[in-house]
Amino acid sequence: MRQAEIYRNGTLAGVITQYPEKRYEFRYTDEWFQNNALPAISLTLPKTQQVYQSDHLFPFFFNMLSEGVNRQLQARQLRIDEKDYFGLLIATAGADTIGAVTVKPLV
């Protein structure tokens, strides 16, 4: 099982988890979910429910990854399988992302 914290504008919004059977879960923190002034991190992950589950990496997070040759170069330099999308997300979305969301690995 691998986990990462999801931050929006530097504030912890939730945790994403990858389970060994390639199942994913995103959970808003209690504080973020209960505060009506804080927005959802994505239109595809609205605050209508606190926990989301999927058989593949959520499209919002997948779209934070580089594409094409850039992804190949990142995977090679980081020594991560190019198809390990969760690993690439953790390794590359910690800073300097487009938008307000960043990802930090939970150790």
SVG drawing of the C-alpha trace seen along z (x, -y; Angstrom):
<svg xmlns="http://www.w3.org/2000/svg" viewBox="-23 -30 41 37">
<polyline fill="none" stroke="black" stroke-width="0.4" points="0.0,0.0 1.3,-3.4 -0.2,-6.8 0.3,-10.4 -1.1,-13.6 -3.0,-16.0 -2.5,-19.7 -4.5,-22.6 -2.7,-25.9 -0.5,-24.4 -3.3,-23.1 -3.9,-19.4 -7.1,-18.5 -7.0,-14.7 -5.1,-11.4 -4.8,-9.2 -4.1,-5.5 -3.0,-2.8 -3.7,0.7 -1.7,3.7 -4.5,4.9 -4.3,1.6 -7.3,0.2 -7.3,-3.5 -9.0,-5.5 -9.1,-9.3 -10.4,-10.6 -10.9,-14.2 -9.7,-15.0 -12.5,-15.6 -11.5,-19.2 -11.6,-19.9 -14.8,-18.0 -16.7,-19.6 -15.6,-23.2 -18.1,-24.5 -15.8,-27.4 -13.2,-25.1 -13.7,-23.9 -13.4,-20.5 -10.0,-19.8 -11.6,-18.8 -14.9,-18.9 -14.5,-15.1 -14.0,-14.7 -16.8,-16.9 -17.3,-17.3 -20.6,-15.4 -18.9,-12.4 -15.8,-12.0 -14.3,-8.9 -13.9,-8.0 -12.8,-4.6 -11.6,-3.6 -10.0,-0.7 -7.6,-3.1 -5.8,-6.3 -8.4,-9.1 -8.4,-11.2 -7.6,-14.4 -4.4,-12.9 -3.5,-11.1 -3.7,-14.5 -1.2,-16.0 1.5,-13.7 3.7,-14.6 3.0,-13.1 4.9,-11.5 8.7,-12.0 8.7,-14.1 7.1,-11.2 9.6,-8.7 12.5,-11.0 11.2,-11.4 10.6,-7.7 14.1,-6.9 15.8,-9.5 13.8,-8.6 14.1,-4.8 10.4,-4.3 8.4,-2.2 6.7,-4.4 3.4,-2.7 3.7,-3.3 1.4,-6.3 1.1,-6.5 4.9,-6.3 5.4,-9.1 2.7,-11.2 4.4,-11.0 7.8,-11.7 6.9,-14.6 3.9,-16.4 5.4,-17.6 6.2,-21.1 5.9,-23.3 2.6,-21.9 0.2,-23.6 -2.6,-24.7 -3.1,-24.7 -2.8,-21.0 0.5,-19.3 1.2,-15.7 3.5,-14.6 4.3,-11.0 3.4,-9.6 6.2,-7.5"/>
</svg>
